[in-house]
Amino acid sequence: MKKTVKANIEVQGTVVNIVTQNDEDFICLTDIARFRNPDATDDLIRNWLRNRNTIEFLGIWEQFNNLGFNPIEFDGIKKQSGLNSFILTAKRWIDATGAIGLISKSGRYGGTYAHSEPVLRTSK
């Protein structure tokens, strides 16, 4: 699964990378979070992921678009979401549920990317 930079878009003066994987576009959440708080991009994404509404939306999207999605793990995560002690990373979400709507890559050119369809639908 090769990831290549397809395009950059500029949003309020911030460059946001878009990559293509298996002919699907993914928007860099790390770039968006960097606009909000450049010192805590990981924290912003983790906080977004621990929100019950986010988990429910991602789970529904995965159930419609991913035959390999694990609904049992999803239910466990959904029950924990929103609790003060609950922490969820993109990598944990992907590993536990088999999600295809998020990509998490560490390293210099890494970041967290979300499939463009749910990102664009929730931004309207």
QUIPEDA-V76191 format. One record per backbone hydrogen bond with DSSP energy under -1.0 kcal/mol. NH is the residue of the N-H (numbers start at 0). CO is the residue of the C=O. E is the energy in kcal/mol with one decimal. If there is no record, write none. Layout:
nh:NH co:CO e:E
nh:NH co:CO e:E
//
This chain:
nh:3 co:19 e:-1.4
nh:5 co:17 e:-2.4
nh:6 co:17 e:-1.7
nh:8 co:15 e:-2.5
nh:10 co:13 e:-3.0
nh:13 co:10 e:-1.8
nh:15 co:8 e:-3.2
nh:17 co:6 e:-2.5
nh:18 co:25 e:-2.4
nh:19 co:3 e:-2.3
nh:20 co:23 e:-2.5
nh:23 co:20 e:-1.4
nh:25 co:18 e:-2.9
nh:26 co:113 e:-3.0
nh:27 co:16 e:-2.3
nh:28 co:111 e:-2.2
nh:29 co:111 e:-1.3
nh:31 co:27 e:-1.3
nh:32 co:28 e:-2.9
nh:33 co:29 e:-2.3
nh:34 co:30 e:-1.2
nh:35 co:31 e:-1.1
nh:36 co:32 e:-2.9
nh:39 co:36 e:-1.6
nh:43 co:39 e:-2.1
nh:44 co:40 e:-2.0
nh:45 co:41 e:-2.5
nh:46 co:42 e:-2.6
nh:47 co:43 e:-2.1
nh:48 co:44 e:-2.4
nh:49 co:45 e:-1.4
nh:54 co:50 e:-2.3
nh:55 co:51 e:-2.6
nh:56 co:52 e:-2.3
nh:57 co:53 e:-2.9
nh:58 co:54 e:-2.6
nh:59 co:55 e:-2.3
nh:60 co:56 e:-2.6
nh:61 co:57 e:-2.7
nh:62 co:58 e:-2.3
nh:63 co:59 e:-1.7
nh:64 co:60 e:-1.6
nh:65 co:61 e:-2.3
nh:68 co:65 e:-1.4
nh:69 co:96 e:-2.7
nh:73 co:69 e:-1.9
nh:74 co:70 e:-2.2
nh:75 co:71 e:-1.7
nh:76 co:72 e:-2.3
nh:77 co:73 e:-3.0
nh:78 co:74 e:-2.1
nh:79 co:75 e:-1.2
nh:80 co:76 e:-1.7
nh:81 co:49 e:-1.5
nh:82 co:79 e:-1.8
nh:85 co:82 e:-1.4
nh:92 co:88 e:-2.3
nh:93 co:89 e:-2.6
nh:94 co:90 e:-2.9
nh:95 co:91 e:-2.7
nh:96 co:92 e:-2.1
nh:97 co:93 e:-2.1
nh:102 co:112 e:-2.7
nh:104 co:110 e:-2.4
nh:109 co:106 e:-1.7
nh:110 co:104 e:-3.0
nh:112 co:102 e:-2.9
nh:113 co:26 e:-2.5
nh:114 co:100 e:-3.2
nh:115 co:24 e:-2.8
nh:118 co:114 e:-1.4
nh:119 co:115 e:-2.9
nh:120 co:116 e:-2.1
nh:121 co:117 e:-2.0
//
